[in-house]
């Protein structure tokens, strides 16, 4: 997928049972799995895992790479960014209950 510098791409969906298959082959890092396990309720762990797998799949399409190979770091405000592969793509995800929204752009902080 192509993201031009003057564009913002928005991805939005309702997370339902269709997305459960995303967990059959998880792309999550050790840190993401640890963060998911911190939730008190299984449904919250499940939704976190689906959201982050979906984000990795979307970013993998833009970056033309395996979603499991994407590495994230965060700044001093805990805002995550892509550390590998090298890219100008910035992203933000938002979620409430079973809703997933991701926004992507280039060269500018978003969210």
C-alpha positions in Angstrom: 0.0 0.0 0.0 1.2 3.5 -0.7 0.9 6.4 1.7 1.8 9.8 0.1 3.2 12.6 2.3 0.1 14.7 1.9 -2.3 12.0 2.9 -3.7 10.6 6.2 -5.1 7.1 6.0 -7.8 6.1 8.5 -8.6 2.4 9.2 -11.7 1.7 11.3 -13.6 -1.5 12.1 -15.8 -3.1 14.7 -13.9 -6.1 16.2 -16.0 -9.2 16.3 -15.6 -12.9 16.0 -14.2 -12.6 12.5 -11.0 -11.2 13.9 -10.4 -14.1 16.3 -8.4 -15.8 13.5 -5.8 -13.1 13.9 -4.7 -14.9 17.1 -4.0 -18.2 15.4 -0.7 -16.8 14.1 0.2 -13.9 16.5 2.6 -11.3 15.3 3.0 -9.8 18.8 6.3 -9.0 20.3 7.3 -10.3 23.8 6.5 -6.8 25.2 3.1 -6.7 23.5 2.3 -10.2 24.9 3.4 -9.0 28.4 1.2 -5.9 28.1 -1.8 -8.0 27.0 -1.4 -10.3 30.0 -1.6 -7.4 32.4 -5.3 -7.0 31.8 -7.6 -8.3 34.6 -10.2 -9.7 32.2 -9.7 -12.2 29.5 -11.8 -10.2 27.0 -9.5 -7.1 27.4 -6.4 -9.3 26.8 -8.2 -10.7 23.8 -9.1 -7.3 22.4 -5.6 -5.9 23.0 -4.1 -8.8 21.1 -6.5 -8.5 18.2 -5.9 -4.7 18.0 -2.2 -5.0 18.0 -2.1 -7.9 15.5 -4.4 -5.9 13.2 -2.1 -2.8 13.5 0.9 -4.9 12.6 -0.9 -6.4 9.6 -1.8 -2.9 8.3 1.6 -1.5 8.9 3.2 -4.6 7.3 1.3 -3.8 4.1 2.5 -0.2 4.1 6.1 -1.2 4.9 6.1 -4.2 2.7 7.4 -6.4 5.5 6.4 -9.3 7.7 4.2 -7.9 10.5 6.3 -9.9 13.1 9.5 -8.1 12.0 8.2 -4.6 12.9 9.8 -3.2 16.0 8.4 -0.4 18.1 10.0 2.1 20.5 8.3 4.8 22.5 9.3 8.4 23.3 9.4 9.9 26.8 5.6 10.4 26.7 5.2 6.7 26.0 4.0 7.4 22.4 4.9 4.4 20.3 6.7 4.8 16.9 8.2 2.4 14.4 11.8 1.7 15.1 12.3 -1.0 12.4 12.1 -0.9 9.5 13.3 2.6 9.0 10.3 4.7 7.8 8.7 8.1 7.9 5.3 6.6 8.7 3.7 7.7 11.9 0.6 6.1 13.4 -1.9 6.3 16.2 -4.5 3.7 17.4 -7.6 4.3 19.4 -10.0 1.8 20.8 -13.1 1.7 22.8 -14.8 -1.6 23.6 -14.9 -3.5 20.3 -14.0 -0.6 18.0 -10.6 -0.2 16.3 -9.3 3.0 14.6 -5.9 3.5 13.3 -4.5 6.7 11.6 -1.4 6.8 9.5 0.6 9.6 7.9 4.1 10.5 6.9 6.6 12.9 8.4 4.2 14.3 11.0 3.2 13.1 14.5 -0.4 12.0 14.6 -2.7 11.5 17.5 
